[in-house]
Amino acid sequence: MCFEEITCPRCSSRNIKKNGTTANRKQNYRCKDCRRQFITDYLYRGCMPVLRDLVVPMTMNSSGIRDIARVLGMSTNTVLKTIRERAAMVTEPRVPPRIKDLEIDEFWSFIKDKSQQCWCWYGLNRATTRIAAYVLGRRTDASCRQLRDKLASCTVENFYTDDWQSYAKTLPPERHTISKAETLNIERHNLNFRTHLKRLHRRTICFSKSDEMHAAVIKLYVNHVNAYQHKL
């Protein structure tokens, strides 16, 4: 006699019991530990947890929404829903109490069309190469102040930026250095953003259609970068 070992797709527990059948007459199971209900034989590939877990990694490695849908055999709506759900599960970067050297820069993107510009302002901790804070908005003094306010709880010894006028208006002059030679690290990170996120490529037909999805992908990428640097 053969037995099929069933584990929970959420918590990998083996403490499983049968829980009736679905509308398609498939056996339904329930995890006694996390209370997740699931079936083992999915008709629609978008319902398979192992495939949905690939959506964010593919997004972080230069795949667009339709690319992911074609490769994984699921609808674009499922891909979008998965990205929204995963973005809601992560938090923005935790600002450290002290940073010796902070590089700040901004890069351009757009939503729907090039008239709706969206700039990503962020600060990079030079010592850890982790993103300390970021802001999405226009290329204005207000966006720069918003980033500064996010860093209010952090003691920054030195700020390094390019010569964009908003920085000189916003940052304390005694700790602010304007020099392109001092922003090489963050310029490389700008390139990483554009390389790894297809919607940020300079020459592409892939772009963000909504503020919500644009913010979700940036949030996931910042979390991805910081988690990777934490492992090094």
C-alpha positions in Angstrom: 0.0 0.0 0.0 1.3 3.5 -0.9 0.8 6.6 1.0 1.1 10.2 -0.3 2.7 12.5 2.1 1.0 15.9 2.1 2.6 19.1 3.5 1.2 22.5 3.9 2.3 24.9 1.1 2.4 27.8 3.5 4.2 26.4 6.6 5.4 23.0 5.4 3.6 21.3 8.3 2.6 17.7 8.0 -0.3 18.1 10.5 -2.9 18.0 7.8 -6.5 16.7 7.7 -9.1 16.3 5.0 -11.6 19.2 4.8 -14.3 18.2 2.3 -14.2 18.7 -1.4 -14.1 21.7 -3.8 -16.8 22.7 -6.3 -14.7 20.7 -8.9 -14.9 17.6 -6.6 -11.3 17.8 -5.7 -10.1 16.8 -2.2 -9.6 19.8 0.0 -7.1 19.8 2.9 -6.7 22.0 5.9 -3.5 22.6 7.9 -4.0 22.3 11.6 -1.1 24.5 12.4 -1.6 27.6 10.2 -5.2 26.8 9.1 -4.4 27.2 5.4 -6.9 25.3 3.1 -5.5 23.9 -0.1 -5.7 21.2 -2.7 -2.8 19.2 -4.2 -3.8 19.0 -7.9 -4.4 22.5 -9.3 -6.1 22.9 -12.7 -4.9 26.6 -13.0 -1.2 27.1 -12.8 -1.7 30.5 -11.2 -3.0 28.7 -8.1 0.2 26.8 -7.6 2.2 28.3 -4.7 5.5 27.1 -6.1 4.9 29.1 -9.3 3.5 32.2 -7.6 6.7 32.3 -5.5 8.7 32.9 -8.7 6.8 36.1 -9.6 8.8 38.4 -7.4 12.3 36.9 -8.2 11.5 37.2 -11.9 10.4 40.8 -11.5 13.6 41.6 -9.7 15.6 40.1 -12.6 14.3 42.2 -15.5 11.1 40.4 -16.4 8.0 42.3 -17.2 4.4 41.4 -16.2 3.6 39.8 -19.5 7.0 38.0 -19.6 6.2 36.4 -16.3 2.7 35.5 -17.3 3.9 33.7 -20.5 6.7 31.8 -18.8 4.7 30.7 -15.8 1.5 30.1 -17.7 -0.7 32.3 -15.6 -2.8 35.5 -16.3 -1.4 39.0 -16.0 -4.0 39.7 -13.3 -2.5 36.9 -11.2 1.0 38.3 -11.6 -0.2 41.8 -10.7 -2.1 40.5 -7.7 0.9 38.5 -6.5 3.2 41.6 -6.7 0.7 43.7 -4.7 0.3 41.0 -2.0 4.1 40.5 -1.7 4.7 44.3 -1.6 2.2 44.7 1.2 4.1 42.1 3.2 7.4 44.0 3.3 8.1 47.2 5.1 10.2 50.2 4.1 13.8 50.3 5.2 14.5 50.8 8.9 16.6 53.9 9.2 19.7 53.2 11.3 20.5 55.6 14.3 23.8 56.7 12.8 25.4 56.9 9.3 28.9 58.2 8.8 28.7 58.8 5.0 25.4 59.0 3.1 25.2 59.3 -0.6 22.0 60.8 -2.0 20.8 60.9 -5.6 17.6 60.7 -7.7 16.7 59.0 -10.9 13.9 59.5 -13.4 11.1 57.3 -14.6 7.5 57.8 -15.6 4.0 56.3 -15.2 1.7 55.9 -18.2 3.5 58.5 -20.3 6.6 60.6 -20.1 4.6 63.7 -19.1 3.8 62.0 -15.7 7.3 61.9 -14.3 8.2 60.0 -11.2 11.5 60.4 -9.5 13.0 58.1 -7.0 15.1 59.9 -4.4 17.1 57.7 -2.0 20.0 57.7 0.4 22.7 55.0 0.3 24.7 54.1 3.3 28.3 54.0 1.9 29.6 51.6 4.6 26.9 48.9 4.2 25.7 49.8 0.6 22.2 49.5 1.9 19.4 51.9 1.0 18.6 53.9 4.2 15.4 55.6 2.9 13.7 56.5 -0.3 10.9 58.7 -1.7 8.9 58.6 -4.9 7.7 62.0 -6.2 8.6 64.9 -8.5 12.0 66.4 -8.9 11.2 69.2 -6.5 12.5 70.7 -3.2 9.4 69.2 -1.5 10.5 65.6 -2.4 14.0 66.3 -1.2 12.6 67.6 2.1 10.5 64.5 2.4 13.6 62.3 2.1 15.3 64.5 4.7 12.4 64.1 7.0 12.5 60.3 6.7 16.2 60.5 7.8 15.4 62.8 10.8 15.9 60.1 13.4 19.3 59.3 12.0 22.5 61.2 12.8 24.3 61.6 9.4 27.9 62.9 9.7 28.4 63.6 5.9 26.0 64.0 3.0 27.4 63.5 -0.5 25.3 64.6 -3.6 25.6 66.0 -7.1 25.0 69.7 -7.8 21.2 69.5 -8.1 19.9 72.7 -6.4 17.4 71.0 -4.1 20.2 69.4 -2.0 21.9 72.7 -1.3 18.6 74.2 -0.1 17.7 71.2 2.1 20.8 69.7 3.6 23.0 71.3 6.3 25.9 73.1 4.5 28.5 72.2 7.1 28.0 68.5 6.5 27.1 68.6 2.8 29.7 67.9 0.0 28.8 68.4 -3.7 31.0 66.1 -5.7 30.4 63.6 -8.5 33.5 61.7 -7.3 31.8 61.1 -4.0 28.6 59.7 -5.5 30.1 56.8 -7.6 28.5 54.1 -5.4 25.0 55.5 -5.7 25.4 56.1 -9.4 26.2 52.4 -9.8 23.0 51.6 -7.8 21.0 53.7 -10.2 22.4 51.5 -13.0 21.3 48.4 -11.0 17.8 49.7 -10.7 17.6 50.2 -14.4 19.2 46.8 -15.2 17.1 44.7 -12.8 13.7 46.4 -13.2 12.4 46.2 -16.8 10.0 49.1 -16.3 13.0 51.4 -15.6 15.0 50.5 -18.8 15.8 53.5 -20.9 14.9 51.9 -24.2 11.9 49.6 -23.7 8.2 49.4 -24.3 7.7 48.2 -20.7 6.6 50.9 -18.3 4.4 51.4 -15.2 0.7 51.8 -15.9 -0.3 52.8 -12.3 1.2 54.6 -9.3 0.4 51.6 -7.1 2.3 49.1 -9.2 5.2 51.4 -9.7 5.5 51.9 -5.9 5.1 48.2 -5.2 7.9 47.2 -7.5 10.3 49.8 -6.2 9.5 48.8 -2.6 10.1 45.1 -3.4 13.4 45.9 -5.1 14.7 48.1 -2.2 13.8 45.2 0.2 15.5 42.8 -2.2 18.7 44.9 -2.3 18.9 45.4 1.4 18.3 41.7 2.2 21.0 40.7 -0.3 23.5 43.2 1.3 22.6 41.9 4.7 23.7 38.3 3.7 27.1 39.5 2.5 
